[in-house]
Amino acid sequence: MFQLKFQNQFFSTVADFKDRPSDLPDFTKSAFEFCSDWLEGKDFFEQKTSGSTGTPKIIRLDRSQMIASALATKGFFGTGENTKMGCCLNPEYIAGKMMLVRAMVWQSEIELVEASSNPILEISEIPDFVAMVPLQVEQSLSDPRSFKQLQKVQNLIIGGAPLSEKLKAQIVKSGIRAFQTYGMTETVSHIALAKITADQMVYHTLPGVEIGVDDREALWVKSTMSGPLPVQTNDQVILLSKNTFQWLGRVDFVINSGGVKIHPELLEAKVSGIIEQFLPGFQFFFAGIKDEKLGEKVILIIEGAEMDNNSAKDLKDELKAELNRFENPKEIFFVNHFIRTLSGKLDRNKTVERL
């Protein structure tokens, strides 16, 4: 039976969610309003997209799409009504909403906690199924108490951003059963999952999902959860079979240097540990700028104050050892602040234009 647990209280009916305490925090109000609308049979919900397939916009998600997504995830993991779930993502966004939908469709118990940096410590009972963003997983692994709890989770799904190589290695070493998700608001959460192992990640589509690529080798998706028409993405992939693929990065971020196509997101994952070693907590990204000889040359842009000459030389040496000659940045730039969109996402192109 579906039950939402919050601060040791249980809510399961429309009346429960409507007759709620007046002093609830905002994230809980969002969850209660959504659950109330769902249980009353509301047919569609409006949701703002993150901009993964273009400019952020408000789209309408049908109830049938959300049910199809929840059932597809259930089929992938073989979950059921006895599954204990944890929701530590903001219900204002699709990832948090879909955790609630899964609980209602699966008829499972779900505990709601705030989307903090280390939320597993706030969940009273170790969940069988939980979704987190990479930052939450990283924080959970760094704390011995939450580390032990996370190891007991049967299925952890991680989304919102690509995993760094460092975090991926930590997950593998810990023995945690975790999956990286692939999806977007337009596809109603994830449409594919990659089990996190020491090997290169291969995404397997959920049951009922059809995939292909356009002439740019960018993925398109067709499924019951994404609606009647295919959803065209800007993500370049390698199709391995009719239901598996490897993700390379955004088509519009690809750097063509001397005829070699370089995907900056893959470089960023590869060197994240090196950057963290020299500049803990600093944000960075790779990009391409015009070059007379190469067409485009690879550069590294770091947010923050410049390094001293000796440290900068050591950083360049470490990068050179990790990356091949095409990938290695020809220049490193430091900027005070990256340009970001209204939703807080990094605007790579505008940041590069400011150099």
Secondary structure, DSSP 8 states (H G I E B T S, - for coil): --EEEETTEEE-SHHHHHS--TT--HHHHHHHHHHHHHHTT--EEEEE--STTSS--EEEEEHHHHHHHHHHHHHHHT--TT-EEEE-S-TTSHHHHHHHHHHHHHT-EEEE----SSGGGT-SS--SEEEE-HHHHHHHHHSHHHHHHHHT-SEEEE-SS---HHHHHHHHHHT--EEEEEEEGGGTEEEEEEE--SS---EEE-TT-EEEE-TT-EEEEE-STT-SS-EEEEEEEEEEETTEEEEEEEGGG-EEETTEEE-HHHHHHHHHHHHHHHSTT--EEEEEEEETTTEEEEEEEEESS---HHHHHHHHHHHHHHS-TTTS-SEEEEES---B-TTS-B-HHHHHHT-
